[in-house]
Amino acid sequence: MPPSPSLGSWLTAHLQLPGYDPIATAGPCHFDIRVAEQALVFCTQALHRPLSPWEEAIVLNFWGWRQADGRRRPSRWTSIRKWRRPSSGSPC
C-alpha cells in the first residue's frame, strides 16, 4: 500500500537520504508517522542531544515503515557508520 497523499510534504522533508528512495522500495509497506515520531523522541532522549537531519531520516526510515499487519518492515541488518576525516596530527 503506498503512503497516503497527506504524507507528501512530510515525507520529502524528513525521509531524504542521498541515493535512497524509501517510497520506491516500500513495496506493500506503509509509513506510520506515530511510530516513527515515537522512535525519534526516544533516540533524542537517549542521546541527550538533538539529532542531525540525516540521523533523523535514518531513524524515521528504519522505524516508520510497517507491514499491513503492523510489524516493522523486514530488513536483514542495519549498520550506520559516519565517515570521519583522518586526523592530521601524529598518533601519540
Secondary structure, DSSP 8 states (H G I E B T S, - for coil): ----GGGHHHHHHH--BTTB-TTTT-TT-EE-HHHHHHHHHHHHHHHTS---HHHHHHHHHHHHEE-TTS-B---S-----------SS---
